Amino acid sequence: MKVRIPGSNKKSDSGDFQDIAHKVKEMQKEMEIKLEELSRKEYYAVSGGGTVNVTVNGSSRIVSLKIDPKALSSSDTEIIEDMIIAAVNEALRNVDDEKEKISRNLSSGLPAGLI
């Protein structure tokens, strides 16, 4: 006895695979474009009520770090160090959030379980 399984037609399976492969290639191209755009953006973060200002780019590189001179006159460098770390981490978190959003938007058109 022969059994035919619906949807097991090799021609349609091949077509489905080609469609998915095409979508993946389009997604890769769009991802490259979006990441290039992201690398040119700048993300800002502030800590210590404006004592420390940090700017990073979309490639997660620090572009600018400004510290209020009044804070430097303080002998408590540990507090300043903590503010720098907090501002840098917040700015980098903003970049990561943007990358995640881009990835989520691009992968939404692919079949579930593929990524």
VEXLOTOR-957564 format. One record per residue: x negated, z negated, y of N, C-alpha, C, O in turn. Coordinates in steps of 0.001 Angstrom, whole numbers, plus 500000, padded with zeros to 6 digits. Layout:
N
<atom n_px="X" n_pz="Z" n_py="Y" ca_px="X" ca_pz="Z" ca_py="Y" c_px="X" c_pz="Z" c_py="Y" o_px="X" o_pz="Z" o_py="Y"/>
...
// end
This chain:
115
<atom n_px="499157" n_pz="500000" n_py="498840" ca_px="500000" ca_pz="500000" ca_py="500000" c_px="499102" c_pz="500000" c_py="501235" o_px="498108" o_pz="499277" o_py="501297"/>
<atom n_px="499460" n_pz="500801" n_py="502188" ca_px="498720" ca_pz="500873" ca_py="503446" c_px="499502" c_pz="500137" c_py="504515" o_px="500730" o_pz="500193" o_py="504575"/>
<atom n_px="498749" n_pz="499444" n_py="505357" ca_px="499374" ca_pz="498699" ca_py="506449" c_px="498803" c_pz="499205" c_py="507754" o_px="497589" o_pz="499340" o_py="507905"/>
<atom n_px="499659" n_pz="499475" n_py="508667" ca_px="499225" ca_pz="499900" ca_py="510003" c_px="499392" c_pz="498711" c_py="510955" o_px="500476" o_pz="498140" o_py="511078"/>
<atom n_px="498311" n_pz="498362" n_py="511612" ca_px="498351" ca_pz="497251" ca_py="512563" c_px="498563" c_pz="497829" c_py="513951" o_px="497753" o_pz="498626" o_py="514426"/>
<atom n_px="499657" n_pz="497429" n_py="514608" ca_px="499911" ca_pz="497956" ca_py="515955" c_px="498743" c_pz="497659" c_py="516892" o_px="498184" o_pz="496562" o_py="516878"/>
<atom n_px="498386" n_pz="498645" n_py="517700" ca_px="497326" ca_pz="498457" ca_py="518680" c_px="495933" c_pz="498610" c_py="518098" o_px="494944" o_pz="498364" o_py="518789"/>
<atom n_px="495839" n_pz="499018" n_py="516824" ca_px="494510" ca_pz="499145" ca_py="516227" c_px="494007" c_pz="500581" c_py="516248" o_px="493003" o_pz="500887" o_py="515605"/>
<atom n_px="494663" n_pz="501442" n_py="516953" ca_px="494262" ca_pz="502834" ca_py="517075" c_px="492875" c_pz="502898" c_py="517703" o_px="492679" o_pz="502422" o_py="518821"/>
<atom n_px="491918" n_pz="503479" n_py="516998" ca_px="490535" ca_pz="503498" ca_py="517479" c_px="490403" c_pz="504208" c_py="518807" o_px="489594" o_pz="503808" o_py="519643"/>
<atom n_px="491182" n_pz="505251" n_py="519017" ca_px="491090" ca_pz="505980" ca_py="520275" c_px="491486" c_pz="505091" c_py="521445" o_px="490814" o_pz="505095" o_py="522476"/>
<atom n_px="492563" n_pz="504331" n_py="521301" ca_px="492986" ca_pz="503464" ca_py="522410" c_px="492025" c_pz="502297" c_py="522586" o_px="491778" o_pz="501858" o_py="523710"/>
<atom n_px="491477" n_pz="501788" n_py="521474" ca_px="490496" ca_pz="500705" ca_py="521596" c_px="489274" c_pz="501186" c_py="522366" o_px="488745" o_pz="500468" o_py="523215"/>
<atom n_px="488832" n_pz="502394" n_py="522071" ca_px="487681" ca_pz="502967" ca_py="522766" c_px="487990" c_pz="503140" c_py="524247" o_px="487149" o_pz="502865" o_py="525102"/>
<atom n_px="489195" n_pz="503595" n_py="524539" ca_px="489614" ca_pz="503755" ca_py="525938" c_px="489665" c_pz="502431" c_py="526660" o_px="489257" o_pz="502330" o_py="527817"/>
<atom n_px="490171" n_pz="501401" n_py="525973" ca_px="490224" ca_pz="500067" ca_py="526576" c_px="488818" c_pz="499562" c_py="526890" o_px="488574" o_pz="498992" o_py="527954"/>
<atom n_px="487898" n_pz="499778" n_py="525950" ca_px="486522" ca_pz="499336" ca_py="526161" c_px="485911" c_pz="500069" c_py="527346" o_px="485224" o_pz="499460" o_py="528166"/>
<atom n_px="486154" n_pz="501359" n_py="527442" ca_px="485611" ca_pz="502137" ca_py="528557" c_px="486199" c_pz="501662" c_py="529886" o_px="485494" o_pz="501587" o_py="530892"/>
<atom n_px="487484" n_pz="501345" n_py="529882" ca_px="488116" ca_pz="500827" ca_py="531103" c_px="487473" c_pz="499509" c_py="531521" o_px="487187" o_pz="499291" o_py="532699"/>
<atom n_px="487249" n_pz="498632" n_py="530543" ca_px="486644" ca_pz="497334" ca_py="530846" c_px="485216" c_pz="497524" c_py="531334" o_px="484796" o_pz="496889" o_py="532302"/>
<atom n_px="484462" n_pz="498403" n_py="530658" ca_px="483078" ca_pz="498658" ca_py="531068" c_px="483034" c_pz="499218" c_py="532486" o_px="482157" o_pz="498861" o_py="533273"/>
<atom n_px="483972" n_pz="500087" n_py="532806" ca_px="484038" ca_pz="500652" ca_py="534161" c_px="484352" c_pz="499560" c_py="535188" o_px="483742" o_pz="499515" o_py="536256"/>
<atom n_px="485296" n_pz="498689" n_py="534865" ca_px="485642" ca_pz="497584" ca_py="535771" c_px="484446" c_pz="496652" c_py="535985" o_px="484211" o_pz="496176" o_py="537096"/>
<atom n_px="483696" n_pz="496399" n_py="534911" ca_px="482529" ca_pz="495522" ca_py="535019" c_px="481480" c_pz="496158" c_py="535933" o_px="480890" o_pz="495473" o_py="536769"/>
<atom n_px="481243" n_pz="497470" n_py="535778" ca_px="480275" ca_pz="498156" ca_py="536646" c_px="480711" c_pz="498111" c_py="538104" o_px="479892" o_pz="497883" o_py="538994"/>
<atom n_px="481999" n_pz="498329" n_py="538350" ca_px="482510" ca_pz="498243" ca_py="539723" c_px="482327" c_pz="496842" c_py="540278" o_px="481948" o_pz="496663" o_py="541436"/>
<atom n_px="482602" n_pz="495844" n_py="539431" ca_px="482468" ca_pz="494457" ca_py="539862" c_px="481011" c_pz="494139" c_py="540186" o_px="480737" o_pz="493437" o_py="541160"/>
<atom n_px="480072" n_pz="494643" n_py="539385" ca_px="478655" ca_pz="494394" ca_py="539642" c_px="478231" c_pz="495005" c_py="540975" o_px="477502" o_pz="494378" o_py="541743"/>
<atom n_px="478682" n_pz="496216" n_py="541249" ca_px="478344" ca_pz="496863" ca_py="542518" c_px="478914" c_pz="496080" c_py="543693" o_px="478235" o_pz="495849" o_py="544693"/>
<atom n_px="480165" n_pz="495678" n_py="543554" ca_px="480794" ca_pz="494917" ca_py="544632" c_px="480126" c_pz="493560" c_py="544814" o_px="479990" o_pz="493078" o_py="545939"/>
<atom n_px="479705" n_pz="492938" n_py="543702" ca_px="479018" ca_pz="491645" ca_py="543778" c_px="477703" c_pz="491789" c_py="544532" o_px="477368" o_pz="490939" o_py="545356"/>
<atom n_px="476956" n_pz="492851" n_py="544261" ca_px="475702" ca_pz="493091" ca_py="544971" c_px="475945" c_pz="493228" c_py="546473" o_px="475199" o_pz="492678" o_py="547283"/>
<atom n_px="476984" n_pz="493960" n_py="546833" ca_px="477319" ca_pz="494140" ca_py="548246" c_px="477692" c_pz="492801" c_py="548876" o_px="477219" o_pz="492469" o_py="549962"/>
<atom n_px="478540" n_pz="492032" n_py="548194" ca_px="478988" ca_pz="490738" ca_py="548723" c_px="477822" c_pz="489758" c_py="548856" o_px="477749" o_pz="489011" o_py="549832"/>
<atom n_px="476919" n_pz="489759" n_py="547888" ca_px="475775" ca_pz="488847" ca_py="547963" c_px="474825" c_pz="489250" c_py="549088" o_px="474219" o_pz="488389" o_py="549726"/>
<atom n_px="474694" n_pz="490534" n_py="549331" ca_px="473869" ca_pz="490997" ca_py="550456" c_px="474498" c_pz="490543" c_py="551775" o_px="473798" o_pz="490075" o_py="552672"/>
<atom n_px="475823" n_pz="490685" n_py="551889" ca_px="476526" ca_pz="490213" ca_py="553084" c_px="476363" c_pz="488703" c_py="553234" o_px="476127" o_pz="488199" o_py="554332"/>
<atom n_px="476491" n_pz="487995" n_py="552126" ca_px="476357" ca_pz="486540" ca_py="552135" c_px="474964" c_pz="486114" c_py="552605" o_px="474827" o_pz="485137" o_py="553341"/>
<atom n_px="473941" n_pz="486841" n_py="552184" ca_px="472573" ca_pz="486465" ca_py="552556" c_px="472343" c_pz="486561" c_py="554062" o_px="471442" o_pz="485915" o_py="554598"/>
<atom n_px="473156" n_pz="487368" n_py="554746" ca_px="473011" ca_pz="487504" ca_py="556203" c_px="473838" c_pz="486479" c_py="556980" o_px="473666" o_pz="486338" o_py="558190"/>
<atom n_px="474720" n_pz="485774" n_py="556305" ca_px="475526" ca_pz="484755" ca_py="556970" c_px="474727" c_pz="483471" c_py="557123" o_px="473764" o_pz="483226" o_py="556398"/>
<atom n_px="475153" n_pz="482654" n_py="558089" ca_px="474525" ca_pz="481349" ca_py="558279" c_px="475573" c_pz="480257" c_py="558154" o_px="476722" o_pz="480422" o_py="558563"/>
<atom n_px="475156" n_pz="479149" n_py="557585" ca_px="476035" ca_pz="478011" ca_py="557353" c_px="475420" c_pz="476793" c_py="558023" o_px="474218" o_pz="476549" o_py="557922"/>
<atom n_px="476270" n_pz="476030" n_py="558712" ca_px="475805" ca_pz="474898" ca_py="559517" c_px="476305" c_pz="473594" c_py="558920" o_px="477367" o_pz="473536" o_py="558299"/>
<atom n_px="475525" n_pz="472566" n_py="559123" ca_px="475943" ca_pz="471220" ca_py="558743" c_px="475296" c_pz="470236" c_py="559705" o_px="474202" o_pz="470459" o_py="560222"/>
<atom n_px="476011" n_pz="469144" n_py="559924" ca_px="475566" ca_pz="468106" ca_py="560859" c_px="475683" c_pz="466770" c_py="560148" o_px="476606" o_pz="466560" o_py="559361"/>
<atom n_px="474749" n_pz="465865" n_py="560421" ca_px="474873" ca_pz="464496" ca_py="559906" c_px="474421" c_pz="463525" c_py="560983" o_px="473786" o_pz="463898" o_py="561969"/>
<atom n_px="474769" n_pz="462283" n_py="560758" ca_px="474388" ca_pz="461242" ca_py="561713" c_px="475055" c_pz="461429" c_py="563062" o_px="474465" o_pz="461111" o_py="564095"/>
<atom n_px="476288" n_pz="461946" n_py="563066" ca_px="477006" ca_pz="462133" ca_py="564327" c_px="476318" c_pz="463116" c_py="565258" o_px="476400" o_pz="462975" o_py="566478"/>
<atom n_px="475644" n_pz="464108" n_py="564698" ca_px="474969" ca_pz="465106" ca_py="565516" c_px="473476" c_pz="464868" c_py="565661" o_px="472784" o_pz="465618" o_py="566350"/>
<atom n_px="472988" n_pz="463839" n_py="565022" ca_px="471557" ca_pz="463540" ca_py="565099" c_px="470733" c_pz="464618" c_py="564410" o_px="469658" o_pz="464989" o_py="564880"/>
<atom n_px="471253" n_pz="465119" n_py="563285" ca_px="470562" ca_pz="466156" ca_py="562519" c_px="471478" c_pz="467363" c_py="562379" o_px="472631" o_pz="467233" o_py="561966"/>
<atom n_px="470959" n_pz="468540" n_py="562726" ca_px="471685" ca_pz="469802" ca_py="562583" c_px="470855" c_pz="470728" c_py="561708" o_px="469665" o_pz="470926" o_py="561952"/>
<atom n_px="471493" n_pz="471294" n_py="560686" ca_px="470796" ca_pz="472187" ca_py="559762" c_px="471553" c_pz="473501" c_py="559680" o_px="472783" o_pz="473533" o_py="559647"/>
<atom n_px="470789" n_pz="474584" n_py="559648" ca_px="471349" ca_pz="475910" ca_py="559427" c_px="470638" c_pz="476505" c_py="558217" o_px="469409" o_pz="476519" o_py="558148"/>
<atom n_px="471432" n_pz="476998" n_py="557259" ca_px="470874" ca_pz="477708" ca_py="556110" c_px="471510" c_pz="479080" c_py="556055" o_px="472598" o_pz="479290" o_py="556591"/>
<atom n_px="470827" n_pz="480021" n_py="555404" ca_px="471440" ca_pz="481330" ca_py="555229" c_px="472063" c_pz="481419" c_py="553836" o_px="471941" o_pz="480498" o_py="553027"/>
<atom n_px="472725" n_pz="482532" n_py="553574" ca_px="473411" ca_pz="482706" ca_py="552301" c_px="472477" c_pz="482813" c_py="551115" o_px="472936" o_pz="482800" o_py="549973"/>
<atom n_px="471193" n_pz="482917" n_py="551350" ca_px="470203" ca_pz="482913" ca_py="550271" c_px="469678" c_pz="481503" c_py="550017" o_px="468699" o_pz="481313" o_py="549295"/>
<atom n_px="470340" n_pz="480519" n_py="550619" ca_px="469996" ca_pz="479096" ca_py="550466" c_px="468619" c_pz="478755" c_py="551027" o_px="467910" o_pz="477903" o_py="550491"/>
<atom n_px="468259" n_pz="479418" n_py="552093" ca_px="466995" ca_pz="479137" ca_py="552785" c_px="467314" c_pz="478430" c_py="554103" o_px="468239" o_pz="478819" o_py="554816"/>
<atom n_px="466543" n_pz="477394" n_py="554419" ca_px="466738" ca_pz="476697" ca_py="555689" c_px="466234" c_pz="477599" c_py="556803" o_px="465087" o_pz="478046" o_py="556787"/>
<atom n_px="467106" n_pz="477862" n_py="557773" ca_px="466776" ca_pz="478709" ca_py="558907" c_px="466388" c_pz="477855" c_py="560110" o_px="465510" o_pz="478217" o_py="560893"/>
<atom n_px="467064" n_pz="476713" n_py="560237" ca_px="466830" ca_pz="475860" ca_py="561395" c_px="467098" c_pz="474405" c_py="561027" o_px="468009" o_pz="474094" o_py="560259"/>
<atom n_px="466285" n_pz="473528" n_py="561593" ca_px="466469" ca_pz="472086" ca_py="561436" c_px="466185" c_pz="471455" c_py="562790" o_px="465074" o_pz="471557" o_py="563310"/>
<atom n_px="467187" n_pz="470808" n_py="563353" ca_px="467028" ca_pz="470167" ca_py="564656" c_px="467339" c_pz="468679" c_py="564516" o_px="468326" o_pz="468282" o_py="563896"/>
<atom n_px="466479" n_pz="467887" n_py="565105" ca_px="466645" ca_pz="466434" ca_py="565091" c_px="466667" c_pz="465957" c_py="566533" o_px="465806" o_pz="466322" o_py="567334"/>
<atom n_px="467649" n_pz="465148" n_py="566851" ca_px="467761" ca_pz="464585" ca_py="568197" c_px="466498" c_pz="463770" c_py="568492" o_px="466169" o_pz="462857" o_py="567733"/>
<atom n_px="465784" n_pz="464082" n_py="569580" ca_px="464540" ca_pz="463368" ca_py="569911" c_px="464718" c_pz="461859" c_py="570029" o_px="463784" o_pz="461102" o_py="569766"/>
<atom n_px="465907" n_pz="461420" n_py="570422" ca_px="466152" ca_pz="459979" ca_py="570528" c_px="466008" c_pz="459309" c_py="569165" o_px="465552" o_pz="458169" o_py="569070"/>
<atom n_px="466401" n_pz="460027" n_py="568105" ca_px="466293" ca_pz="459456" ca_py="566755" c_px="464837" c_pz="459341" c_py="566332" o_px="464484" o_pz="458462" o_py="565546"/>
<atom n_px="463998" n_pz="460217" n_py="566844" ca_px="462583" ca_pz="460191" ca_py="566471" c_px="461844" c_pz="459012" c_py="567080" o_px="460808" o_pz="458588" o_py="566569"/>
<atom n_px="462372" n_pz="458492" n_py="568162" ca_px="461716" ca_pz="457337" ca_py="568773" c_px="461938" c_pz="456069" c_py="567952" o_px="461265" o_pz="455056" o_py="568146"/>
<atom n_px="462897" n_pz="456152" n_py="567033" ca_px="463158" ca_pz="455021" ca_py="566141" c_px="462064" c_pz="454961" c_py="565082" o_px="461564" o_pz="455992" o_py="564631"/>
<atom n_px="461705" n_pz="453767" n_py="564700" ca_px="460664" ca_pz="453617" ca_py="563684" c_px="461230" c_pz="453653" c_py="562272" o_px="460481" o_pz="453551" o_py="561301"/>
<atom n_px="462560" n_pz="453799" n_py="562147" ca_px="463201" ca_pz="453800" ca_py="560830" c_px="463323" c_pz="455234" c_py="560299" o_px="464386" o_pz="455850" o_py="560373"/>
<atom n_px="462232" n_pz="455739" n_py="559775" ca_px="462200" ca_pz="457127" ca_py="559289" c_px="463084" c_pz="457326" c_py="558065" o_px="463546" o_pz="458442" o_py="557825"/>
<atom n_px="463332" n_pz="456287" n_py="557291" ca_px="464156" ca_pz="456420" ca_py="556091" c_px="465576" c_pz="456874" c_py="556437" o_px="466154" o_pz="457691" o_py="555720"/>
<atom n_px="466138" n_pz="456356" n_py="557521" ca_px="467477" ca_pz="456760" ca_py="557948" c_px="467475" c_pz="458233" c_py="558347" o_px="468395" o_pz="458971" o_py="557995"/>
<atom n_px="466467" n_pz="458659" n_py="559066" ca_px="466365" ca_pz="460061" ca_py="559485" c_px="466219" c_pz="460961" c_py="558257" o_px="466853" o_pz="462013" o_py="558179"/>
<atom n_px="465397" n_pz="460554" n_py="557316" ca_px="465224" ca_pz="461326" ca_py="556087" c_px="466554" c_pz="461476" c_py="555349" o_px="466880" o_pz="462559" o_py="554864"/>
<atom n_px="467318" n_pz="460387" n_py="555265" ca_px="468625" ca_pz="460436" ca_py="554600" c_px="469581" c_pz="461390" c_py="555323" o_px="470337" o_pz="462119" o_py="554680"/>
<atom n_px="469546" n_pz="461383" n_py="556651" ca_px="470409" ca_pz="462287" ca_py="557415" c_px="470017" c_pz="463747" c_py="557186" o_px="470880" o_pz="464618" o_py="557088"/>
<atom n_px="468725" n_pz="464005" n_py="557101" ca_px="468254" ca_pz="465374" ca_py="556835" c_px="468736" c_pz="465829" c_py="555461" o_px="469256" o_pz="466935" o_py="555315"/>
<atom n_px="468564" n_pz="464986" n_py="554471" ca_px="468993" ca_pz="465320" ca_py="553113" c_px="470496" c_pz="465577" c_py="553075" o_px="470949" o_pz="466540" o_py="552455"/>
<atom n_px="471268" n_pz="464720" n_py="553736" ca_px="472723" ca_pz="464877" ca_py="553747" c_px="473136" c_pz="466202" c_py="554396" o_px="474006" o_pz="466903" o_py="553878"/>
<atom n_px="472520" n_pz="466540" n_py="555514" ca_px="472872" ca_pz="467778" ca_py="556215" c_px="472477" c_pz="469010" c_py="555400" o_px="473252" o_pz="469961" o_py="555297"/>
<atom n_px="471284" n_pz="468996" n_py="554827" ca_px="470831" ca_pz="470136" ca_py="554013" c_px="471747" c_pz="470311" c_py="552802" o_px="472167" o_pz="471427" o_py="552496"/>
<atom n_px="472054" n_pz="469223" n_py="552120" ca_px="472919" ca_pz="469318" ca_py="550948" c_px="474307" c_pz="469838" c_py="551303" o_px="474878" o_pz="470635" o_py="550558"/>
<atom n_px="474848" n_pz="469403" n_py="552419" ca_px="476166" ca_pz="469888" ca_py="552841" c_px="476124" c_pz="471387" c_py="553143" o_px="477020" o_pz="472128" o_py="552739"/>
<atom n_px="475100" n_pz="471827" n_py="553840" ca_px="474977" ca_pz="473246" ca_py="554163" c_px="474835" c_pz="474083" c_py="552894" o_px="475459" o_pz="475137" o_py="552771"/>
<atom n_px="474018" n_pz="473618" n_py="551954" ca_px="473848" ca_pz="474345" ca_py="550689" c_px="475127" c_pz="474345" c_py="549859" o_px="475421" o_pz="475320" o_py="549166"/>
<atom n_px="475884" n_pz="473258" n_py="549928" ca_px="477181" ca_pz="473198" ca_py="549244" c_px="478123" c_pz="474253" c_py="549815" o_px="478889" o_pz="474871" o_py="549075"/>
<atom n_px="478066" n_pz="474459" n_py="551134" ca_px="478897" ca_pz="475489" ca_py="551756" c_px="478547" c_pz="476879" c_py="551227" o_px="479436" o_pz="477695" o_py="550986"/>
<atom n_px="477260" n_pz="477147" n_py="551049" ca_px="476819" ca_pz="478427" ca_py="550490" c_px="477325" c_pz="478563" c_py="549051" o_px="477863" o_pz="479606" o_py="548679"/>
<atom n_px="477155" n_pz="477523" n_py="548250" ca_px="477611" ca_pz="477564" ca_py="546851" c_px="479118" c_pz="477789" c_py="546764" o_px="479585" o_pz="478543" o_py="545911"/>
<atom n_px="479880" n_pz="477138" n_py="547643" ca_px="481334" ca_pz="477326" ca_py="547657" c_px="481693" c_pz="478775" c_py="547962" o_px="482606" o_pz="479333" o_py="547352"/>
<atom n_px="480985" n_pz="479379" n_py="548896" ca_px="481240" ca_pz="480773" ca_py="549252" c_px="480895" c_pz="481705" c_py="548090" o_px="481636" o_pz="482650" o_py="547820"/>
<atom n_px="479786" n_pz="481453" n_py="547404" ca_px="479404" ca_pz="482261" ca_py="546241" c_px="480459" c_pz="482142" c_py="545140" o_px="480828" o_pz="483141" o_py="544523"/>
<atom n_px="480938" n_pz="480938" n_py="544896" ca_px="481959" ca_pz="480709" ca_py="543879" c_px="483244" c_pz="481457" c_py="544228" o_px="483884" o_pz="482049" o_py="543359"/>
<atom n_px="483613" n_pz="481424" n_py="545500" ca_px="484822" ca_pz="482124" ca_py="545951" c_px="484680" c_pz="483631" c_py="545732" o_px="485617" o_pz="484282" o_py="545270"/>
<atom n_px="483535" n_pz="484175" n_py="546057" ca_px="483287" ca_pz="485608" ca_py="545864" c_px="483381" c_pz="485956" c_py="544383" o_px="484042" o_pz="486925" o_py="544010"/>
<atom n_px="482730" n_pz="485179" n_py="543553" ca_px="482732" ca_pz="485430" ca_py="542108" c_px="484147" c_pz="485358" c_py="541537" o_px="484544" o_pz="486203" o_py="540735"/>
<atom n_px="484897" n_pz="484351" n_py="541954" ca_px="486267" ca_pz="484173" ca_py="541476" c_px="487132" c_pz="485359" c_py="541888" o_px="487919" o_pz="485864" o_py="541087"/>
<atom n_px="486987" n_pz="485804" n_py="543137" ca_px="487783" ca_pz="486942" ca_py="543615" c_px="487440" c_pz="488226" c_py="542872" o_px="488332" o_pz="489006" o_py="542538"/>
<atom n_px="486171" n_pz="488451" n_py="542613" ca_px="485757" ca_pz="489679" ca_py="541942" c_px="486150" c_pz="489697" c_py="540475" o_px="486513" o_pz="490748" o_py="539947"/>
<atom n_px="486085" n_pz="488560" n_py="539814" ca_px="486366" ca_pz="488530" ca_py="538385" c_px="487852" c_pz="488435" c_py="538089" o_px="488238" o_pz="488491" o_py="536922"/>
<atom n_px="488697" n_pz="488295" n_py="539093" ca_px="490129" ca_pz="488145" ca_py="538846" c_px="490750" c_pz="489386" c_py="538230" o_px="491800" o_pz="489281" o_py="537595"/>
<atom n_px="490140" n_pz="490570" n_py="538391" ca_px="490703" ca_pz="491790" ca_py="537829" c_px="490292" c_pz="492072" c_py="536411" o_px="490738" o_pz="493058" o_py="535825"/>
<atom n_px="489448" n_pz="491228" n_py="535839" ca_px="488989" ca_pz="491445" ca_py="534455" c_px="489870" c_pz="490689" c_py="533466" o_px="490498" o_pz="489692" o_py="533820"/>
<atom n_px="489912" n_pz="491170" n_py="532223" ca_px="490716" ca_pz="490482" ca_py="531213" c_px="490233" c_pz="489046" c_py="531001" o_px="489043" o_pz="488755" o_py="531121"/>
<atom n_px="491165" n_pz="488168" n_py="530688" ca_px="490836" ca_pz="486760" ca_py="530443" c_px="489869" c_pz="486643" c_py="529272" o_px="489998" o_pz="487359" o_py="528278"/>
<atom n_px="488914" n_pz="485750" n_py="529390" ca_px="487961" ca_pz="485505" ca_py="528314" c_px="486745" c_pz="486402" c_py="528346" o_px="485801" o_pz="486184" o_py="527586"/>
<atom n_px="486741" n_pz="487412" n_py="529209" ca_px="485603" ca_pz="488318" ca_py="529265" c_px="484421" c_pz="487668" c_py="529960" o_px="483269" o_pz="487917" o_py="529602"/>
<atom n_px="484701" n_pz="486841" n_py="530944" ca_px="483629" ca_pz="486168" ca_py="531682" c_px="483653" c_pz="484699" c_py="531367" o_px="482831" o_pz="483943" o_py="531885"/>
// end
